[in-house]
Amino acid sequence: MVNSINFLLLLSLLAFAPFCLCEKKNEGYLYPQFYDGSCPRVQEIVQSVVAKAVAKEPRMAASLLRLHFHDCFVKGCDASVLLDSSGTIISEKRSNPNRDSARGFEVIDEIKSALEKECSHTVSCADILALAARDSTVLTGGPGWEVPLGRRDSLGASISGSNNNIPAPNNTFETILTKFKLKGLDIVDLVALSGSHTIGDSRCTSFRQRLYNQTGNGKADFTLDQQYAAELRTRCPRSGGDQNLFVLDFVTPLKFDNFYYKNLLANKGLLSSDEVLLTKNKESADLVRKYAERNDLFFEQFAKSMVKMGNITPLTGSRGEIRKNCRKINK
């Protein structure tokens, strides 16, 4: 009799074991169904606001995609990039990669406001950034993917991390790859994620050295098509015009496609950090050629790499918080 009771007790424990393990796992991992019970319309609301913003200003798609990238490379995907300066916090918006160029904060505010009305104090700003990046890609003709969710928001920012961790337009190939590897990303992720430069703009100050003094000899970068360089010089002078904007992909600037890689093969990549993918490493050059030839392969890898990037050291469980206002930590 005792043995029978013990056996039944063991069976009952085994029956509940998987559920206990799942609960424990979900505490530390991101998964697409995170808000299915607590805020089922979250994806619909984010997509609606992003679609309205991109319809009003097509450039916004690239800006929102870039915000997610600049968030994840500093302290992980925790919405630290959205914090304004206050108290002990020095905003990452003031860093070199973000100052005068990071934008889209008002769109994030609008999404957050709508979600607070729908399901108060539930959806993190970090998850909003991840969803907005996906929706921006899809709205401009790019691939879609299931976004793993469950990130929480940071309690601080890191201007030094923003200045040092985000790849810069004039970094060497090795420096850029090292910055990716430090975040758990590899050379395939680097080449695929660089393809986001198929949409959006860049400022004259980000590539001026390529037009006038790439190697310190007062001459244009020899890897840049010289006719293209001459066109760029008409609006990007040797001095002044720092904020003048230029499309990153001059063929299909508003369409998410593989023309970014085709432009690189024609020596018409705008940034030095783009062109080095073709000129400084054989493996990355092979990937550039592969994605230039096969748009479907680029789309497939871009989606995989975006999920991987979105999983850089997220705050989960009880770490961090769910901000009520994406610009400041809760009282």
VEXDRENMAR-483752 format. One record per residue (C-alpha): residue number from 1; residue in one letter; x, y, z. Coordinates in Angstrom, 2 decimals, padded with zeros to 5 digits. Example, Ala and Ser with C-alpha at 12.3 -4.5 7.8 and 13.67 -1.06 7.14 Angstrom:
! VEXDRENMAR-483752
<1,a,<012.30,-004.50,007.80>>;
<2,s,<013.67,-001.06,007.14>>;
***
This chain:
! VEXDRENMAR-483752
<1,m,<000.00,000.00,000.00>>;
<2,v,<002.79,002.40,000.98>>;
<3,n,<004.65,001.53,-002.23>>;
<4,s,<001.50,002.27,-004.25>>;
<5,i,<001.13,005.68,-002.61>>;
<6,n,<004.80,006.49,-003.20>>;
<7,f,<004.44,005.45,-006.84>>;
<8,l,<001.36,007.66,-007.30>>;
<9,l,<003.16,010.55,-005.59>>;
<10,l,<006.13,010.14,-007.94>>;
<11,l,<003.81,010.10,-010.97>>;
<12,s,<002.10,013.31,-009.82>>;
<13,l,<005.45,015.03,-009.34>>;
<14,l,<006.59,013.96,-012.79>>;
<15,a,<003.37,015.25,-014.29>>;
<16,f,<004.03,018.74,-012.95>>;
<17,a,<007.79,018.77,-013.53>>;
<18,p,<007.72,019.97,-017.17>>;
<19,f,<005.53,022.94,-016.26>>;
<20,c,<007.84,023.93,-013.45>>;
<21,l,<010.83,023.73,-015.79>>;
<22,c,<009.04,025.83,-018.43>>;
<23,e,<008.24,028.53,-015.91>>;
<24,k,<011.86,028.62,-014.84>>;
<25,k,<013.09,028.77,-018.43>>;
<26,n,<010.71,031.57,-019.39>>;
<27,e,<012.08,033.63,-016.51>>;
<28,g,<015.40,034.01,-018.32>>;
<29,y,<014.61,033.58,-022.01>>;
<30,l,<012.83,035.64,-024.62>>;
<31,y,<009.95,034.09,-026.57>>;
<32,p,<007.47,035.47,-029.13>>;
<33,q,<004.34,034.65,-027.08>>;
<34,f,<005.45,036.61,-024.00>>;
<35,y,<002.54,039.09,-024.15>>;
<36,d,<-000.14,036.73,-025.48>>;
<37,g,<-001.96,036.78,-022.15>>;
<38,s,<-001.02,040.19,-020.74>>;
<39,c,<-001.24,042.38,-023.87>>;
<40,p,<-002.45,040.39,-026.91>>;
<41,r,<-002.69,043.44,-029.22>>;
<42,v,<000.89,044.63,-028.64>>;
<43,q,<002.19,043.72,-032.11>>;
<44,e,<-000.85,045.17,-033.84>>;
<45,i,<-000.46,048.49,-031.97>>;
<46,v,<003.28,048.79,-032.65>>;
<47,q,<002.83,048.00,-036.33>>;
<48,s,<000.02,050.56,-036.67>>;
<49,v,<002.05,053.44,-035.20>>;
<50,v,<005.20,052.51,-037.15>>;
<51,a,<003.22,052.26,-040.41>>;
<52,k,<001.76,055.72,-039.86>>;
<53,a,<005.19,057.21,-039.07>>;
<54,v,<006.87,055.61,-042.11>>;
<55,a,<004.03,056.70,-044.41>>;
<56,k,<004.52,060.26,-043.16>>;
<57,e,<008.33,060.10,-043.46>>;
<58,p,<009.84,057.07,-045.25>>;
<59,r,<013.27,057.77,-043.73>>;
<60,m,<011.83,056.89,-040.30>>;
<61,a,<012.03,053.16,-041.08>>;
<62,a,<015.83,053.28,-041.17>>;
<63,s,<015.93,055.50,-038.07>>;
<64,l,<013.89,053.03,-036.00>>;
<65,l,<015.96,050.08,-037.23>>;
<66,r,<019.14,051.97,-036.27>>;
<67,l,<017.80,052.77,-032.78>>;
<68,h,<017.45,049.06,-031.99>>;
<69,f,<021.00,048.43,-033.25>>;
<70,h,<022.43,051.32,-031.19>>;
<71,d,<020.52,050.09,-028.15>>;
<72,c,<021.69,046.48,-028.31>>;
<73,f,<025.38,047.30,-028.78>>;
<74,v,<025.44,049.24,-025.49>>;
<75,k,<024.68,047.24,-022.32>>;
<76,g,<022.50,044.88,-024.36>>;
<77,c,<018.95,045.34,-025.68>>;
<78,d,<017.57,047.24,-022.67>>;
<79,a,<016.27,050.57,-024.05>>;
<80,s,<019.15,052.50,-022.44>>;
<81,v,<019.42,054.53,-025.68>>;
<82,l,<015.98,056.05,-024.99>>;
<83,l,<016.84,057.59,-021.61>>;
<84,d,<017.19,061.36,-021.36>>;
<85,s,<019.80,062.88,-019.06>>;
<86,s,<018.54,063.26,-015.48>>;
<87,g,<020.04,062.93,-012.02>>;
<88,t,<022.97,060.55,-012.32>>;
<89,i,<022.10,059.51,-015.90>>;
<90,i,<024.07,060.96,-018.81>>;
<91,s,<022.05,060.18,-021.93>>;
<92,e,<023.51,058.02,-024.70>>;
<93,k,<021.79,060.45,-027.06>>;
<94,r,<024.78,062.75,-026.48>>;
<95,s,<027.38,060.21,-027.65>>;
<96,n,<029.26,060.61,-030.93>>;
<97,p,<027.29,057.88,-032.79>>;
<98,n,<023.93,059.34,-031.66>>;
<99,r,<024.38,063.10,-031.38>>;
<100,d,<022.67,064.91,-034.29>>;
<101,s,<021.76,061.58,-035.92>>;
<102,a,<019.76,059.24,-033.65>>;
<103,r,<016.08,059.87,-034.21>>;
<104,g,<012.65,058.28,-033.95>>;
<105,f,<012.26,058.88,-030.22>>;
<106,e,<008.87,060.56,-030.69>>;
<107,v,<007.58,057.50,-032.55>>;
<108,i,<008.65,055.27,-029.65>>;
<109,d,<006.89,057.70,-027.27>>;
<110,e,<003.70,057.41,-029.31>>;
<111,i,<003.85,053.61,-029.29>>;
<112,k,<004.48,053.56,-025.53>>;
<113,s,<001.57,055.93,-024.89>>;
<114,a,<-000.79,053.73,-026.91>>;
<115,l,<000.39,050.60,-025.10>>;
<116,e,<000.03,052.21,-021.67>>;
<117,k,<-003.63,052.86,-022.52>>;
<118,e,<-004.11,049.30,-023.77>>;
<119,c,<-002.21,047.41,-021.04>>;
<120,s,<-000.60,049.67,-018.45>>;
<121,h,<002.89,048.91,-017.13>>;
<122,t,<003.22,045.73,-019.18>>;
<123,v,<005.26,046.17,-022.38>>;
<124,s,<008.90,047.22,-022.08>>;
<125,c,<010.49,049.97,-024.14>>;
<126,a,<013.21,047.48,-025.13>>;
<127,d,<010.59,045.19,-026.68>>;
<128,i,<009.00,048.16,-028.44>>;
<129,l,<012.38,048.91,-030.08>>;
<130,a,<012.74,045.29,-031.23>>;
<131,l,<009.22,045.18,-032.70>>;
<132,a,<009.55,048.61,-034.36>>;
<133,a,<012.81,047.50,-036.03>>;
<134,r,<011.11,044.39,-037.46>>;
<135,d,<008.06,046.34,-038.64>>;
<136,s,<010.25,049.02,-040.26>>;
<137,t,<012.06,046.31,-042.22>>;
<138,v,<008.82,044.68,-043.40>>;
<139,l,<007.17,048.01,-044.31>>;
<140,t,<010.05,048.86,-046.66>>;
<141,g,<009.91,045.49,-048.45>>;
<142,g,<012.29,043.48,-046.29>>;
<143,p,<011.90,040.15,-044.50>>;
<144,g,<009.77,039.51,-041.46>>;
<145,w,<010.57,037.36,-038.43>>;
<146,e,<009.07,036.33,-035.13>>;
<147,v,<010.44,038.70,-032.48>>;
<148,p,<011.32,036.98,-029.20>>;
<149,l,<009.93,039.15,-026.38>>;
<150,g,<010.26,039.57,-022.63>>;
<151,r,<013.04,042.15,-022.37>>;
<152,r,<012.94,044.60,-019.49>>;
<153,d,<014.25,048.16,-019.35>>;
<154,s,<017.54,049.32,-017.88>>;
<155,l,<017.88,051.57,-014.85>>;
<156,g,<020.77,053.48,-016.39>>;
<157,a,<022.67,054.45,-019.53>>;
<158,s,<026.28,054.31,-020.66>>;
<159,i,<027.60,057.18,-022.76>>;
<160,s,<031.09,055.62,-022.71>>;
<161,g,<029.65,052.33,-023.98>>;
<162,s,<027.83,054.21,-026.72>>;
<163,n,<031.01,056.03,-027.74>>;
<164,n,<033.16,052.89,-027.73>>;
<165,n,<030.99,049.86,-028.60>>;
<166,i,<029.04,051.00,-031.65>>;
<167,p,<030.96,050.48,-034.93>>;
<168,a,<031.96,053.79,-036.51>>;
<169,p,<031.95,054.66,-040.25>>;
<170,n,<035.75,055.09,-040.27>>;
<171,n,<036.65,052.01,-038.18>>;
<172,t,<038.90,049.39,-039.74>>;
<173,f,<037.41,046.04,-040.72>>;
<174,e,<039.16,044.32,-037.80>>;
<175,t,<037.84,046.89,-035.30>>;
<176,i,<034.28,046.50,-036.57>>;
<177,l,<034.47,042.69,-036.49>>;
<178,t,<035.91,042.80,-032.96>>;
<179,k,<033.01,044.99,-031.79>>;
<180,f,<030.58,042.45,-033.25>>;
<181,k,<032.39,039.48,-031.72>>;
<182,l,<032.34,041.11,-028.28>>;
<183,k,<028.55,041.03,-028.56>>;
<184,g,<028.45,037.37,-029.58>>;
<185,l,<027.96,038.13,-033.28>>;
<186,d,<030.14,036.73,-036.06>>;
<187,i,<031.31,037.76,-039.52>>;
<188,v,<028.11,036.45,-041.16>>;
<189,d,<026.05,038.63,-038.80>>;
<190,l,<028.30,041.60,-039.58>>;
<191,v,<027.82,041.35,-043.36>>;
<192,a,<024.10,040.58,-043.13>>;
<193,l,<023.28,043.34,-040.62>>;
<194,s,<025.32,045.86,-042.63>>;
<195,g,<022.73,045.23,-045.32>>;
<196,s,<020.35,047.44,-043.32>>;
<197,h,<022.19,050.26,-045.11>>;
<198,t,<019.98,049.45,-048.07>>;
<199,i,<017.65,052.09,-046.56>>;
<200,g,<018.33,055.38,-044.80>>;
<201,d,<020.71,058.30,-045.04>>;
<202,s,<024.14,059.27,-043.83>>;
<203,r,<025.61,062.67,-043.04>>;
<204,c,<028.48,064.24,-044.98>>;
<205,t,<030.60,064.21,-041.82>>;
<206,s,<030.42,060.40,-041.73>>;
<207,f,<032.22,059.85,-045.03>>;
<208,r,<033.99,063.13,-045.86>>;
<209,q,<037.45,061.64,-045.29>>;
<210,r,<036.81,059.19,-048.17>>;
<211,l,<036.34,062.10,-050.56>>;
<212,y,<039.38,064.18,-049.65>>;
<213,n,<041.92,062.47,-047.42>>;
<214,q,<041.33,058.76,-046.88>>;
<215,t,<044.93,057.75,-046.19>>;
<216,g,<046.41,061.09,-045.18>>;
<217,n,<047.66,061.89,-048.70>>;
<218,g,<044.96,064.47,-049.49>>;
<219,k,<043.33,062.19,-052.08>>;
<220,a,<040.01,060.38,-052.37>>;
<221,d,<039.70,056.74,-051.38>>;
<222,f,<040.93,054.72,-054.38>>;
<223,t,<038.33,052.02,-053.63>>;
<224,l,<035.53,054.54,-054.24>>;
<225,d,<034.25,054.92,-057.81>>;
<226,q,<035.72,058.27,-058.86>>;
<227,q,<032.66,059.50,-060.75>>;
<228,y,<030.52,058.70,-057.72>>;
<229,a,<033.06,060.49,-055.50>>;
<230,a,<032.83,063.59,-057.73>>;
<231,e,<029.03,063.59,-057.39>>;
<232,l,<029.30,063.32,-053.61>>;
<233,r,<031.79,066.20,-053.43>>;
<234,t,<029.24,068.59,-054.97>>;
<235,r,<027.20,068.45,-051.75>>;
<236,c,<029.83,067.33,-049.25>>;
<237,p,<032.53,070.03,-049.36>>;
<238,r,<035.94,069.84,-047.74>>;
<239,s,<034.57,071.91,-044.86>>;
<240,g,<031.02,072.81,-043.89>>;
<241,g,<027.82,070.96,-044.74>>;
<242,d,<028.39,068.38,-042.01>>;
<243,q,<024.69,067.60,-041.66>>;
<244,n,<023.94,067.33,-045.40>>;
<245,l,<022.21,064.00,-045.97>>;
<246,f,<023.02,061.37,-048.61>>;
<247,v,<021.17,058.14,-049.30>>;
<248,l,<023.14,055.03,-048.35>>;
<249,d,<021.76,053.13,-051.36>>;
<250,f,<021.48,055.51,-054.33>>;
<251,v,<019.65,052.94,-056.52>>;
<252,t,<016.63,051.99,-054.35>>;
<253,p,<016.99,054.24,-051.27>>;
<254,l,<013.52,053.55,-049.85>>;
<255,k,<013.34,049.83,-050.61>>;
<256,f,<014.79,047.12,-048.42>>;
<257,d,<016.63,044.91,-050.92>>;
<258,n,<020.11,043.66,-051.83>>;
<259,f,<021.20,046.68,-053.88>>;
<260,y,<023.45,047.63,-050.97>>;
<261,y,<025.69,044.68,-051.89>>;
<262,k,<025.44,045.34,-055.62>>;
<263,n,<026.58,048.91,-054.95>>;
<264,l,<029.59,047.62,-053.01>>;
<265,l,<030.60,045.47,-055.99>>;
<266,a,<030.44,048.62,-058.15>>;
<267,n,<032.69,050.47,-055.66>>;
<268,k,<029.78,052.73,-054.72>>;
<269,g,<029.36,051.93,-051.06>>;
<270,l,<028.95,055.27,-049.27>>;
<271,l,<030.75,054.59,-045.98>>;
<272,s,<034.24,053.27,-045.48>>;
<273,s,<032.74,050.71,-043.06>>;
<274,d,<030.65,049.43,-045.97>>;
<275,e,<033.44,049.18,-048.56>>;
<276,v,<035.84,047.35,-046.22>>;
<277,l,<033.45,044.37,-046.25>>;
<278,l,<034.52,043.86,-049.86>>;
<279,t,<038.13,045.01,-049.79>>;
<280,k,<039.64,043.87,-046.47>>;
<281,n,<038.51,040.30,-045.86>>;
<282,k,<037.98,037.36,-048.22>>;
<283,e,<035.20,035.72,-046.19>>;
<284,s,<033.18,038.92,-045.93>>;
<285,a,<033.80,039.68,-049.62>>;
<286,d,<032.42,036.24,-050.54>>;
<287,l,<029.31,036.97,-048.46>>;
<288,v,<028.87,040.35,-050.18>>;
<289,r,<028.93,038.60,-053.57>>;
<290,k,<026.53,035.91,-052.37>>;
<291,y,<023.98,038.42,-051.06>>;
<292,a,<024.37,040.62,-054.17>>;
<293,e,<023.44,037.61,-056.29>>;
<294,r,<020.71,036.12,-054.05>>;
<295,n,<018.27,038.51,-052.39>>;
<296,d,<016.50,035.55,-050.76>>;
<297,l,<019.69,034.42,-049.00>>;
<298,f,<020.28,037.96,-047.73>>;
<299,f,<016.72,038.20,-046.39>>;
<300,e,<016.96,034.80,-044.70>>;
<301,q,<020.24,035.64,-042.96>>;
<302,f,<019.21,039.20,-042.07>>;
<303,a,<016.18,037.87,-040.18>>;
<304,k,<018.32,035.30,-038.32>>;
<305,s,<020.96,037.89,-037.43>>;
<306,m,<018.35,040.39,-036.20>>;
<307,v,<016.95,037.78,-033.81>>;
<308,k,<020.50,037.02,-032.65>>;
<309,m,<021.30,040.71,-032.15>>;
<310,g,<018.03,041.24,-030.29>>;
<311,n,<019.14,038.60,-027.79>>;
<312,i,<022.30,040.44,-026.67>>;
<313,t,<022.24,040.30,-022.84>>;
<314,p,<018.60,041.28,-022.31>>;
<315,l,<017.28,042.04,-018.84>>;
<316,t,<014.65,039.43,-017.95>>;
<317,g,<012.72,038.15,-014.96>>;
<318,s,<013.00,040.61,-012.08>>;
<319,r,<016.02,042.51,-013.43>>;
<320,g,<015.46,046.07,-014.64>>;
<321,e,<011.92,047.42,-014.83>>;
<322,i,<009.04,048.19,-017.19>>;
<323,r,<009.29,051.95,-017.73>>;
<324,k,<006.07,053.92,-017.87>>;
<325,n,<007.89,056.62,-019.86>>;
<326,c,<010.67,055.39,-022.16>>;
<327,r,<012.71,058.57,-021.55>>;
<328,k,<013.10,058.15,-017.79>>;
<329,i,<013.31,055.48,-015.14>>;
<330,n,<010.30,055.00,-012.84>>;
<331,k,<010.14,056.99,-009.62>>;
***
